[in-house]
Amino acid sequence: MKKKIIILLSVVIILLMGIVVWFNIPLELMDLDPNEVMEIVVFNGNSGNATHITDKEQIQHIVENLNGVEVKRSKLIFGIYGI
Protein backbone atom coordinates (compact mmCIF):
# COMPACT_ATOMS: atom_id res chain seq x y z
CA MET A 1 0.00 0.00 0.00
CA LYS A 2 2.78 2.40 0.93
CA LYS A 3 4.63 1.56 -2.31
CA LYS A 4 1.54 2.45 -4.40
CA ILE A 5 1.24 5.85 -2.70
CA ILE A 6 4.91 6.60 -3.35
CA ILE A 7 4.55 5.63 -7.02
CA LEU A 8 1.39 7.73 -7.38
CA LEU A 9 3.04 10.77 -5.77
CA SER A 10 6.09 10.33 -8.00
CA VAL A 11 3.93 10.25 -11.12
CA VAL A 12 2.02 13.37 -10.00
CA ILE A 13 5.25 15.24 -9.27
CA ILE A 14 6.72 14.26 -12.65
CA LEU A 15 3.55 15.41 -14.44
CA LEU A 16 3.57 18.75 -12.60
CA MET A 17 7.23 19.27 -13.46
CA GLY A 18 6.47 18.46 -17.10
CA ILE A 19 3.67 21.03 -17.17
CA VAL A 20 5.93 23.70 -15.65
CA VAL A 21 8.65 22.99 -18.22
CA TRP A 22 6.06 22.92 -21.05
CA PHE A 23 4.84 26.43 -20.21
CA ASN A 24 8.29 27.94 -19.67
CA ILE A 25 10.00 26.80 -22.87
CA PRO A 26 9.96 29.71 -25.36
CA LEU A 27 8.75 29.04 -28.90
CA GLU A 28 10.13 30.68 -32.02
CA LEU A 29 7.44 32.58 -33.87
CA MET A 30 8.99 32.23 -37.32
CA ASP A 31 11.99 30.76 -39.05
CA LEU A 32 12.23 32.43 -42.47
CA ASP A 33 15.14 33.03 -44.79
CA PRO A 34 15.07 36.73 -45.85
CA ASN A 35 16.43 35.77 -49.28
CA GLU A 36 13.34 33.64 -49.98
CA VAL A 37 10.89 36.51 -49.28
CA MET A 38 10.05 38.56 -52.36
CA GLU A 39 7.37 40.83 -50.93
CA ILE A 40 5.66 41.64 -47.64
CA VAL A 41 2.08 42.91 -47.75
CA VAL A 42 0.74 44.76 -44.71
CA PHE A 43 -3.04 45.13 -44.78
CA ASN A 44 -4.95 47.66 -42.66
CA GLY A 45 -8.28 46.08 -41.77
CA ASN A 46 -9.80 49.41 -40.70
CA SER A 47 -9.18 51.38 -43.88
CA GLY A 48 -8.70 48.56 -46.38
CA ASN A 49 -5.34 49.95 -47.49
CA ALA A 50 -2.49 47.59 -48.28
CA THR A 51 1.21 48.43 -48.27
CA HIS A 52 3.55 46.33 -50.40
CA ILE A 53 7.17 46.17 -49.25
CA THR A 54 9.59 44.98 -51.92
CA ASP A 55 12.84 46.67 -50.87
CA LYS A 56 15.36 43.90 -50.00
CA GLU A 57 16.87 45.82 -47.07
CA GLN A 58 13.46 46.45 -45.49
CA ILE A 59 12.43 42.84 -46.05
CA GLN A 60 15.64 41.57 -44.46
CA HIS A 61 15.16 43.90 -41.46
CA ILE A 62 11.52 42.84 -40.94
CA VAL A 63 12.20 39.10 -41.36
CA GLU A 64 15.19 39.20 -38.99
CA ASN A 65 13.06 40.97 -36.38
CA LEU A 66 10.25 38.43 -36.80
CA ASN A 67 12.72 35.53 -36.56
CA GLY A 68 13.97 36.96 -33.26
CA VAL A 69 10.53 36.94 -31.60
CA GLU A 70 9.93 34.21 -29.02
CA VAL A 71 6.58 33.51 -27.37
CA LYS A 72 5.58 31.55 -24.29
CA ARG A 73 2.45 29.55 -23.67
CA SER A 74 0.10 31.22 -21.21
CA LYS A 75 -2.77 28.80 -20.65
CA LEU A 76 -4.36 25.60 -21.88
CA ILE A 77 -6.79 26.02 -24.75
CA PHE A 78 -9.09 23.11 -24.00
CA GLY A 79 -12.74 24.18 -24.15
CA ILE A 80 -12.06 27.39 -26.07
CA TYR A 81 -14.21 27.58 -29.18
CA GLY A 82 -13.58 29.47 -32.39
CA ILE A 83 -10.09 28.16 -33.02
Buried (B, 14 or more C-beta within 10 A) or exposed (E): EEEEEEEEEEEEEEEEEEEEEEEEEEEEEEEBEBEEBEEBEEEEEEEEEEEEBEEEEEBBEBBEEBBEEEEEEEEEEEEEEEE
